Amino acid sequence: GTEAGVLEQASVWIGSSDVNPSNGQSCGNALPFSGADGNFTDLQDTTCYANSTTGNCSGGGGHDIVYTFSLPTNKRVTVNLTTPSWDGAAYLTQSCNPGSDYCADTQAIGGTEKLDLILDAGVWFLVVDSFADKESGPYTLEVDIQTPAANGQACDESLDCESGHCQNGFCCDTGDCCNTATVCPDKYRVSPD
């Protein structure tokens, strides 16, 4: 006899679109964007894409598109994924094995999934996926990449800081970031001991 297998996923690109869906189909041919400070926005549709990877919080059988970027140093990366007609998910990983390092899938259909964190230097994959099997559709992906502030520099929140700690408007490793009167704004002064 002959042996037969079961085809689990297949894609056929007819050419009715200007976008070749084989680009972004997997980590091997992920869509690249710059890891330099700045913004990246992409309006796409996952409909013609297959299921190629799975995150920790989603994507078991949903259509997905894979992006890649390389960070030369640790960076603050903010990802906003808006899916107007389906339940989308976004995740970041440094490998394309099942699972993900960071995953967002808390919003319902039409919501915006958000990731906002400091990523280590290296090659990263950003996957736009769906919560449920076979879901797909149009989306808007917005990515903002910024170099975190060094200790002693101004900050609004801890994610602004390389150290991950912001207090009294300045970055530092721990504790009270503004403890020297000469570097503190006028509204905050520490009494000398």
MDAnalysis code that builds the backbone (N, CA, C; Angstrom):
import MDAnalysis as mda
import numpy as np

u = mda.Universe.empty(579, n_residues=193, atom_resindex=np.repeat(np.arange(193), 3), trajectory=True)
u.add_TopologyAttr("name", ["N", "CA", "C"] * 193)
u.add_TopologyAttr("resid", np.arange(1, 194))
u.add_TopologyAttr("resname", ["GLY", "THR", "GLU", "ALA", "GLY", "VAL", "LEU", "GLU", "GLN", "ALA", "SER", "VAL", "TRP", "ILE", "GLY", "SER", "SER", "ASP", "VAL", "ASN", "PRO", "SER", "ASN", "GLY", "GLN", "SER", "CYS", "GLY", "ASN", "ALA", "LEU", "PRO", "PHE", "SER", "GLY", "ALA", "ASP", "GLY", "ASN", "PHE", "THR", "ASP", "LEU", "GLN", "ASP", "THR", "THR", "CYS", "TYR", "ALA", "ASN", "SER", "THR", "THR", "GLY", "ASN", "CYS", "SER", "GLY", "GLY", "GLY", "GLY", "HIS", "ASP", "ILE", "VAL", "TYR", "THR", "PHE", "SER", "LEU", "PRO", "THR", "ASN", "LYS", "ARG", "VAL", "THR", "VAL", "ASN", "LEU", "THR", "THR", "PRO", "SER", "TRP", "ASP", "GLY", "ALA", "ALA", "TYR", "LEU", "THR", "GLN", "SER", "CYS", "ASN", "PRO", "GLY", "SER", "ASP", "TYR", "CYS", "ALA", "ASP", "THR", "GLN", "ALA", "ILE", "GLY", "GLY", "THR", "GLU", "LYS", "LEU", "ASP", "LEU", "ILE", "LEU", "ASP", "ALA", "GLY", "VAL", "TRP", "PHE", "LEU", "VAL", "VAL", "ASP", "SER", "PHE", "ALA", "ASP", "LYS", "GLU", "SER", "GLY", "PRO", "TYR", "THR", "LEU", "GLU", "VAL", "ASP", "ILE", "GLN", "THR", "PRO", "ALA", "ALA", "ASN", "GLY", "GLN", "ALA", "CYS", "ASP", "GLU", "SER", "LEU", "ASP", "CYS", "GLU", "SER", "GLY", "HIS", "CYS", "GLN", "ASN", "GLY", "PHE", "CYS", "CYS", "ASP", "THR", "GLY", "ASP", "CYS", "CYS", "ASN", "THR", "ALA", "THR", "VAL", "CYS", "PRO", "ASP", "LYS", "TYR", "ARG", "VAL", "SER", "PRO", "ASP"])
u.atoms.positions = np.array([
    [0.634, -1.129, 0.000],
    [0.000, 0.000, 0.000],
    [0.736, 1.311, 0.000],
    [-0.108, 2.268, -0.188],
    [0.364, 3.648, -0.171],
    [-0.021, 4.303, 1.143],
    [0.792, 5.234, 1.557],
    [0.507, 5.982, 2.783],
    [-0.094, 7.335, 2.409],
    [-1.043, 7.757, 3.192],
    [-1.678, 9.056, 2.951],
    [-1.621, 9.871, 4.221],
    [-1.542, 11.163, 4.063],
    [-1.537, 12.078, 5.206],
    [-2.746, 12.987, 5.137],
    [-2.866, 13.798, 6.144],
    [-3.964, 14.751, 6.204],
    [-3.390, 16.149, 6.033],
    [-3.883, 16.865, 5.052],
    [-3.460, 18.245, 4.833],
    [-4.166, 19.127, 5.851],
    [-3.381, 19.800, 6.713],
    [-3.964, 20.627, 7.765],
    [-4.146, 22.077, 7.337],
    [-3.218, 22.618, 6.575],
    [-3.300, 24.007, 6.136],
    [-2.801, 24.094, 4.697],
    [-3.418, 24.969, 3.935],
    [-2.966, 25.201, 2.570],
    [-3.308, 26.634, 2.183],
    [-2.476, 27.195, 1.316],
    [-2.744, 28.529, 0.803],
    [-2.533, 28.514, -0.695],
    [-3.405, 29.191, -1.400],
    [-3.251, 29.355, -2.836],
    [-3.337, 30.853, -3.099],
    [-2.311, 31.379, -3.747],
    [-2.313, 32.799, -4.075],
    [-2.698, 32.935, -5.538],
    [-3.837, 33.539, -5.796],
    [-4.362, 33.677, -7.144],
    [-3.753, 34.885, -7.843],
    [-3.438, 35.909, -7.092],
    [-2.881, 37.108, -7.693],
    [-3.901, 38.198, -7.874],
    [-5.018, 38.116, -7.152],
    [-6.039, 39.142, -7.271],
    [-5.729, 40.371, -6.411],
    [-4.605, 40.342, -5.742],
    [-4.206, 41.439, -4.870],
    [-2.772, 41.827, -5.199],
    [-2.419, 43.075, -4.873],
    [-1.044, 43.507, -5.078],
    [-0.104, 42.933, -4.014],
    [-0.662, 42.355, -2.952],
    [0.138, 41.841, -1.853],
    [0.328, 40.343, -2.019],
    [1.571, 39.891, -2.010],
    [1.871, 38.468, -2.090],
    [1.802, 37.895, -0.682],
    [0.800, 37.048, -0.386],
    [0.652, 36.567, 0.979],
    [1.725, 35.581, 1.424],
    [2.628, 35.182, 0.533],
    [3.716, 34.336, 1.018],
    [4.696, 35.163, 1.842],
    [4.740, 36.491, 1.602],
    [5.551, 37.371, 2.440],
    [4.805, 37.608, 3.745],
    [5.446, 37.278, 4.866],
    [4.805, 37.404, 6.161],
    [4.084, 36.149, 6.602],
    [4.163, 35.102, 5.807],
    [3.455, 33.850, 6.111],
    [4.064, 33.087, 7.292],
    [5.367, 33.321, 7.542],
    [6.034, 32.599, 8.625],
    [7.250, 33.400, 9.087],
    [7.915, 32.914, 10.114],
    [9.124, 33.587, 10.587],
    [10.240, 33.525, 9.548],
    [10.216, 32.525, 8.712],
    [11.226, 32.388, 7.668],
    [11.140, 33.458, 6.600],
    [9.968, 34.028, 6.384],
    [9.819, 35.114, 5.411],
    [8.980, 36.250, 5.992],
    [9.289, 36.582, 7.251],
    [8.570, 37.643, 7.960],
    [8.762, 38.992, 7.278],
    [7.772, 39.851, 7.418],
    [7.837, 41.202, 6.863],
    [8.721, 42.068, 7.755],
    [9.813, 42.612, 7.230],
    [10.724, 43.385, 8.079],
    [10.307, 44.842, 8.236],
    [10.613, 45.397, 9.407],
    [10.553, 46.844, 9.603],
    [11.706, 47.226, 10.517],
    [12.030, 48.506, 10.551],
    [13.211, 48.993, 11.257],
    [13.038, 48.926, 12.776],
    [14.114, 48.547, 13.460],
    [14.144, 48.561, 14.910],
    [14.685, 49.869, 15.462],
    [14.867, 50.874, 14.594],
    [15.347, 52.191, 15.035],
    [14.199, 52.950, 15.703],
    [14.540, 53.950, 16.498],
    [13.515, 54.774, 17.140],
    [12.592, 55.366, 16.077],
    [11.303, 55.313, 16.347],
    [10.330, 55.869, 15.416],
    [9.060, 55.038, 15.386],
    [8.205, 55.337, 14.401],
    [6.902, 54.700, 14.275],
    [6.828, 53.862, 13.013],
    [6.079, 52.781, 13.093],
    [5.779, 51.920, 11.958],
    [4.281, 51.654, 11.986],
    [3.615, 51.848, 10.849],
    [2.184, 51.572, 10.741],
    [1.947, 50.718, 9.511],
    [1.085, 49.707, 9.642],
    [0.761, 48.849, 8.519],
    [-0.730, 48.530, 8.553],
    [-1.396, 48.679, 7.416],
    [-2.793, 48.295, 7.247],
    [-2.790, 47.053, 6.376],
    [-3.248, 45.951, 6.913],
    [-3.187, 44.672, 6.210],
    [-4.493, 43.927, 6.391],
    [-4.516, 42.706, 5.862],
    [-5.656, 41.811, 5.995],
    [-5.107, 40.389, 6.090],
    [-5.513, 39.643, 7.103],
    [-4.995, 38.283, 7.299],
    [-5.757, 37.220, 6.512],
    [-6.777, 37.600, 5.775],
    [-7.665, 36.632, 5.137],
    [-6.935, 35.628, 4.253],
    [-5.975, 36.049, 3.464],
    [-5.288, 35.133, 2.548],
    [-4.085, 34.437, 3.179],
    [-3.918, 34.586, 4.473],
    [-2.783, 33.982, 5.160],
    [-3.224, 32.734, 5.915],
    [-2.282, 31.830, 6.131],
    [-2.566, 30.588, 6.843],
    [-2.208, 30.740, 8.318],
    [-2.386, 29.694, 9.066],
    [-1.954, 29.640, 10.456],
    [-0.535, 29.092, 10.477],
    [0.435, 29.902, 10.923],
    [1.819, 29.430, 10.901],
    [2.476, 29.390, 12.272],
    [1.900, 30.061, 13.264],
    [2.519, 30.068, 14.588],
    [1.446, 30.304, 15.648],
    [1.794, 30.052, 16.891],
    [0.845, 30.142, 17.987],
    [1.469, 30.871, 19.164],
    [0.727, 31.801, 19.753],
    [1.189, 32.517, 20.940],
    [0.660, 31.874, 22.211],
    [1.084, 32.386, 23.356],
    [0.619, 31.853, 24.638],
    [-0.833, 32.157, 24.913],
    [-1.350, 33.241, 24.358],
    [-2.722, 33.640, 24.692],
    [-3.682, 33.492, 23.526],
    [-3.214, 33.038, 22.366],
    [-4.105, 33.006, 21.209],
    [-3.455, 32.280, 20.040],
    [-4.199, 32.239, 18.954],
    [-3.639, 31.846, 17.673],
    [-3.576, 30.367, 17.380],
    [-4.336, 29.551, 18.085],
    [-4.271, 28.116, 17.857],
    [-4.527, 27.713, 16.422],
    [-5.455, 28.335, 15.759],
    [-5.749, 27.973, 14.381],
    [-6.140, 29.157, 13.535],
    [-5.847, 30.362, 14.029],
    [-6.239, 31.558, 13.296],
    [-5.223, 31.963, 12.250],
    [-5.684, 32.733, 11.290],
    [-4.802, 33.276, 10.258],
    [-3.841, 34.267, 10.913],
    [-2.578, 34.283, 10.470],
    [-1.629, 35.214, 11.075],
    [-0.634, 35.757, 10.057],
    [-0.073, 36.914, 10.391],
    [0.982, 37.562, 9.607],
    [2.133, 37.840, 10.557],
    [3.363, 37.544, 10.099],
    [4.547, 37.661, 10.938],
    [5.431, 38.806, 10.433],
    [5.852, 39.668, 11.354],
    [6.796, 40.762, 11.091],
    [8.086, 40.473, 11.852],
    [9.166, 41.117, 11.430],
    [10.413, 41.004, 12.176],
    [11.111, 42.358, 12.249],
    [11.840, 42.564, 13.352],
    [12.648, 43.768, 13.516],
    [13.803, 43.418, 14.433],
    [14.868, 44.179, 14.326],
    [16.065, 43.934, 15.120],
    [16.378, 45.168, 15.952],
    [16.551, 44.953, 17.261],
    [16.863, 46.048, 18.172],
    [18.351, 46.032, 18.506],
    [19.075, 47.134, 18.238],
    [20.504, 47.180, 18.531],
    [20.792, 47.293, 20.032],
    [19.833, 47.841, 20.797],
    [19.935, 47.988, 22.249],
    [18.547, 47.757, 22.833],
    [18.437, 47.704, 24.152],
    [17.120, 47.599, 24.775],
    [16.288, 48.806, 24.363],
    [15.013, 48.558, 24.043],
    [14.128, 49.621, 23.579],
    [12.746, 49.452, 24.199],
    [12.064, 50.594, 24.355],
    [10.644, 50.557, 24.711],
    [9.875, 50.353, 23.418],
    [9.048, 49.313, 23.392],
    [8.267, 48.992, 22.199],
    [6.788, 49.000, 22.589],
    [6.025, 49.826, 21.891],
    [4.581, 49.901, 22.095],
    [3.900, 49.401, 20.835],
    [3.036, 48.412, 20.983],
    [2.308, 47.813, 19.859],
    [0.825, 48.049, 20.087],
    [0.142, 48.586, 19.073],
    [-1.315, 48.732, 19.083],
    [-1.870, 48.017, 17.860],
    [-2.731, 47.045, 18.091],
    [-3.369, 46.297, 17.013],
    [-4.874, 46.504, 17.102],
    [-5.457, 47.081, 16.035],
    [-6.896, 47.307, 15.981],
    [-7.489, 46.425, 14.893],
    [-8.476, 45.606, 15.285],
    [-9.148, 44.695, 14.353],
    [-10.641, 45.017, 14.384],
    [-11.139, 45.751, 13.387],
    [-12.516, 46.247, 13.453],
    [-13.608, 45.180, 13.344],
    [-13.318, 44.029, 12.722],
    [-14.391, 43.067, 12.466],
    [-14.095, 41.651, 12.954],
    [-13.024, 41.482, 13.716],
    [-12.679, 40.150, 14.226],
    [-11.856, 40.298, 15.501],
    [-11.697, 39.214, 16.254],
    [-11.026, 39.237, 17.553],
    [-9.538, 38.957, 17.366],
    [-8.763, 40.036, 17.269],
    [-7.331, 39.908, 16.998],
    [-6.494, 39.736, 18.247],
    [-5.245, 39.349, 18.026],
    [-4.257, 39.210, 19.090],
    [-2.901, 39.599, 18.519],
    [-2.021, 40.070, 19.391],
    [-0.658, 40.415, 18.981],
    [0.299, 39.779, 19.966],
    [1.400, 39.228, 19.447],
    [2.411, 38.722, 20.364],
    [3.805, 38.904, 19.802],
    [4.746, 38.970, 20.747],
    [6.161, 39.155, 20.444],
    [6.926, 37.928, 20.909],
    [7.849, 37.480, 20.081],
    [8.644, 36.311, 20.411],
    [10.026, 36.426, 19.784],
    [10.993, 35.778, 20.376],
    [12.328, 35.734, 19.775],
    [12.564, 34.402, 19.081],
    [11.599, 33.505, 19.148],
    [11.663, 32.253, 18.392],
    [10.272, 31.986, 17.848],
    [10.185, 31.160, 16.865],
    [8.872, 30.863, 16.301],
    [8.354, 29.518, 16.762],
    [8.904, 29.010, 17.844],
    [8.340, 27.816, 18.452],
    [6.988, 28.190, 19.046],
    [6.092, 27.217, 19.235],
    [4.811, 27.552, 19.862],
    [5.030, 28.257, 21.195],
    [4.252, 29.293, 21.417],
    [4.402, 30.106, 22.617],
    [4.874, 31.489, 22.236],
    [4.933, 32.370, 23.223],
    [5.374, 33.726, 22.956],
    [5.963, 34.313, 24.220],
    [6.811, 35.313, 24.059],
    [7.381, 35.989, 25.209],
    [6.379, 36.959, 25.821],
    [5.636, 37.665, 24.967],
    [4.647, 38.649, 25.420],
    [3.438, 38.550, 24.504],
    [2.241, 38.606, 25.080],
    [1.034, 38.395, 24.290],
    [-0.090, 39.311, 24.767],
    [-0.887, 39.823, 23.839],
    [-2.040, 40.662, 24.166],
    [-3.270, 40.131, 23.443],
    [-4.256, 39.727, 24.224],
    [-5.535, 39.311, 23.676],
    [-6.607, 39.493, 24.743],
    [-6.875, 40.745, 25.081],
    [-7.848, 41.030, 26.132],
    [-9.075, 41.766, 25.611],
    [-9.015, 42.262, 24.389],
    [-10.109, 43.068, 23.842],
    [-11.016, 42.229, 22.954],
    [-12.269, 42.626, 22.886],
    [-13.243, 41.950, 22.025],
    [-13.113, 42.470, 20.592],
    [-13.949, 41.976, 19.732],
    [-13.983, 42.423, 18.340],
    [-14.079, 43.942, 18.294],
    [-13.236, 44.565, 17.482],
    [-13.236, 46.005, 17.335],
    [-12.342, 46.730, 18.320],
    [-11.812, 46.016, 19.308],
    [-10.953, 46.638, 20.304],
    [-9.523, 46.779, 19.811],
    [-8.685, 47.416, 20.633],
    [-7.272, 47.587, 20.315],
    [-6.447, 46.826, 21.336],
    [-5.720, 45.823, 20.864],
    [-4.787, 45.082, 21.715],
    [-3.543, 45.933, 21.882],
    [-2.958, 45.924, 23.096],
    [-1.798, 46.777, 23.345],
    [-0.726, 46.019, 24.117],
    [0.497, 46.172, 23.657],
    [1.695, 45.727, 24.366],
    [2.559, 46.960, 24.563],
    [3.113, 47.152, 25.743],
    [3.964, 48.303, 26.014],
    [5.017, 47.841, 27.010],
    [6.256, 47.652, 26.548],
    [7.281, 47.072, 27.394],
    [8.682, 47.383, 26.897],
    [9.655, 47.081, 27.723],
    [11.060, 47.213, 27.339],
    [11.513, 45.851, 26.818],
    [12.001, 45.822, 25.579],
    [12.499, 44.584, 24.982],
    [14.018, 44.591, 24.971],
    [14.601, 43.416, 25.167],
    [16.048, 43.260, 25.083],
    [16.511, 43.409, 23.639],
    [17.769, 43.759, 23.474],
    [18.368, 43.833, 22.136],
    [18.277, 42.458, 21.479],
    [18.184, 42.447, 20.156],
    [18.137, 41.190, 19.417],
    [17.062, 41.211, 18.347],
    [16.871, 40.063, 17.715],
    [15.863, 39.905, 16.659],
    [14.550, 39.486, 17.309],
    [13.487, 40.187, 16.938],
    [12.150, 39.923, 17.464],
    [11.182, 39.655, 16.329],
    [10.170, 38.848, 16.604],
    [9.073, 38.606, 15.679],
    [7.797, 39.128, 16.336],
    [7.025, 39.882, 15.573],
    [5.731, 40.398, 16.004],
    [4.680, 39.701, 15.154],
    [3.751, 39.018, 15.809],
    [2.743, 38.243, 15.089],
    [1.363, 38.857, 15.309],
    [0.672, 39.101, 14.212],
    [-0.736, 39.497, 14.239],
    [-1.525, 38.221, 14.006],
    [-2.379, 37.867, 14.949],
    [-3.071, 36.584, 14.912],
    [-4.516, 36.798, 15.339],
    [-5.270, 35.719, 15.448],
    [-6.643, 35.823, 15.928],
    [-6.803, 34.984, 17.183],
    [-7.805, 35.325, 17.966],
    [-8.082, 34.571, 19.174],
    [-8.636, 33.190, 18.831],
    [-9.573, 33.127, 17.907],
    [-10.259, 31.879, 17.590],
    [-9.790, 31.305, 16.253],
    [-10.008, 30.007, 16.091],
    [-9.670, 29.327, 14.838],
    [-10.398, 29.967, 13.661],
    [-9.692, 30.056, 12.567],
    [-10.228, 30.482, 11.273],
    [-10.709, 31.925, 11.215],
    [-10.442, 32.745, 12.229],
    [-10.801, 34.157, 12.154],
    [-9.750, 34.917, 11.364],
    [-10.208, 35.927, 10.642],
    [-9.291, 36.748, 9.849],
    [-9.994, 38.030, 9.449],
    [-9.217, 38.947, 8.887],
    [-9.800, 40.182, 8.412],
    [-8.804, 41.322, 8.403],
    [-9.287, 42.538, 8.136],
    [-8.412, 43.713, 8.066],
    [-7.981, 44.164, 9.460],
    [-6.839, 44.847, 9.513],
    [-6.351, 45.383, 10.781],
    [-5.441, 46.571, 10.537],
    [-5.219, 47.323, 11.618],
    [-4.225, 48.391, 11.625],
    [-3.228, 48.061, 12.726],
    [-1.961, 48.017, 12.366],
    [-0.883, 47.746, 13.309],
    [-0.036, 49.006, 13.435],
    [0.149, 49.467, 14.673],
    [1.003, 50.628, 14.940],
    [2.064, 50.215, 15.953],
    [3.321, 50.474, 15.618],
    [4.440, 50.139, 16.500],
    [5.262, 51.401, 16.719],
    [5.560, 51.684, 17.978],
    [6.409, 52.813, 18.331],
    [7.619, 52.261, 19.075],
    [8.821, 52.648, 18.632],
    [10.067, 52.179, 19.246],
    [10.840, 53.394, 19.738],
    [11.227, 53.369, 21.010],
    [11.956, 54.483, 21.614],
    [13.075, 53.966, 22.503],
    [14.186, 54.712, 22.537],
    [15.274, 54.396, 23.449],
    [14.888, 54.903, 24.838],
    [14.932, 54.034, 25.854],
    [14.585, 54.484, 27.200],
    [15.610, 55.481, 27.741],
    [15.169, 56.327, 28.657],
    [16.034, 57.348, 29.256],
    [16.996, 56.706, 30.258],
    [18.189, 57.265, 30.330],
    [19.197, 56.797, 31.286],
    [18.901, 57.372, 32.667],
    [19.525, 56.803, 33.686],
    [19.366, 57.321, 35.044],
    [19.742, 58.790, 35.087],
    [18.935, 59.573, 35.826],
    [19.150, 61.009, 35.940],
    [18.386, 61.820, 34.924],
    [17.842, 61.171, 33.893],
    [17.064, 61.887, 32.888],
    [15.593, 61.930, 33.291],
    [14.875, 62.883, 32.740],
    [13.455, 63.070, 33.057],
    [12.604, 61.915, 32.536],
    [11.508, 61.636, 33.250],
    [10.595, 60.566, 32.849],
    [9.181, 60.891, 33.328],
    [8.201, 60.256, 32.700],
    [6.807, 60.363, 33.129],
    [6.322, 59.080, 33.793],
    [6.910, 57.938, 33.400],
    [6.524, 56.641, 33.945],
    [7.718, 55.693, 33.878],
    [7.650, 54.594, 34.588],
    [8.789, 53.676, 34.689],
    [9.208, 53.092, 33.344],
    [8.267, 52.895, 32.410],
    [8.631, 52.376, 31.093],
    [9.470, 53.363, 30.277],
    [9.505, 54.615, 30.717],
    [10.361, 55.597, 30.045],
    [11.832, 55.372, 30.365],
    [12.126, 54.610, 31.410],
    [13.489, 54.503, 31.948],
    [14.171, 53.192, 31.585],
    [15.443, 53.290, 31.248],
    [16.281, 52.116, 30.997],
    [16.278, 51.181, 32.204],
    [16.284, 51.755, 33.396],
    [16.304, 50.973, 34.635],
    [14.936, 50.396, 34.983],
    [13.875, 50.930, 34.358],
    [12.526, 50.494, 34.681],
    [11.972, 51.135, 35.939],
    [12.610, 52.226, 36.406],
    [12.152, 52.883, 37.635],
    [12.154, 54.402, 37.446],
    [10.971, 55.006, 37.597],
    [10.804, 56.458, 37.509],
    [10.124, 56.921, 38.783],
    [10.713, 57.912, 39.424],
    [10.084, 58.490, 40.607],
    [10.415, 59.967, 40.657],
    [9.436, 60.774, 40.994],
    [9.599, 62.224, 41.105],
    [10.102, 62.855, 39.806],
    [9.777, 62.232, 38.679],
    [10.126, 62.802, 37.384],
    [11.511, 62.484, 36.866],
    [12.225, 61.542, 37.526],
    [13.577, 61.180, 37.083],
    [13.750, 59.669, 37.085],
    [14.651, 59.178, 36.246],
    [14.985, 57.758, 36.202],
    [16.114, 57.457, 37.180],
    [16.014, 56.313, 37.860],
    [17.100, 55.801, 38.692],
    [16.870, 54.306, 38.905],
    [17.811, 53.632, 39.549],
    [17.691, 52.184, 39.736],
    [16.586, 51.809, 40.714],
    [16.539, 52.457, 41.863],
    [15.522, 52.156, 42.867],
    [15.332, 53.362, 43.767],
    [14.305, 53.308, 44.603],
    [14.126, 54.308, 45.644],
    [13.759, 55.683, 45.129],
    [14.260, 56.681, 45.858],
    [13.944, 58.078, 45.583],
    [14.878, 58.614, 44.508],
    [14.364, 58.804, 43.314],
    [15.204, 59.204, 42.182],
    [15.671, 60.650, 42.253],
    [15.076, 61.441, 43.090],
    [15.429, 62.847, 43.144],
    [15.868, 63.177, 44.564],
    [17.125, 62.890, 44.892],
    [17.548, 63.089, 46.266],
    [18.640, 64.146, 46.417],
    [18.978, 64.834, 45.350],
    [19.961, 65.911, 45.414],
    [19.283, 67.187, 44.950],
    [19.236, 68.173, 45.822],
    [18.474, 69.392, 45.528],
    [18.904, 70.060, 44.237],
    [20.158, 69.947, 43.852],
    [20.616, 70.646, 42.652],
    [20.095, 70.024, 41.369],
    [19.623, 68.773, 41.400],
    [19.090, 68.147, 40.190],
    [17.578, 67.990, 40.238],
    [16.940, 68.454, 41.302],
    [15.493, 68.322, 41.441],
    [14.791, 69.577, 40.934],
    [13.597, 69.399, 40.411],
    [12.829, 70.591, 40.054],
    [12.453, 71.353, 41.326],
    [12.136, 72.636, 41.199],
    [11.817, 73.483, 42.352],
    [10.674, 72.928, 43.200],
    [9.714, 72.230, 42.576],
    [8.566, 71.755, 43.333],
    [8.901, 70.563, 44.228],
    [10.105, 69.999, 44.105],
    [10.475, 68.853, 44.938],
    [11.855, 69.067, 45.520],
    [11.947, 69.198, 46.804],
    [13.233, 69.371, 47.475],
    [13.319, 68.416, 48.648],
    [14.470, 67.848, 48.849],
    [14.708, 66.970, 50.001],
    [15.489, 67.748, 51.037],
    [15.027, 67.701, 52.261],
    [15.756, 68.395, 53.335],
    [17.070, 67.674, 53.589],
    [18.165, 68.414, 53.719],
    [19.443, 67.778, 54.016],
    [19.389, 67.106, 55.384],
    [20.075, 65.994, 55.500],
    [20.118, 65.248, 56.772],
    [21.092, 65.868, 57.747],
])
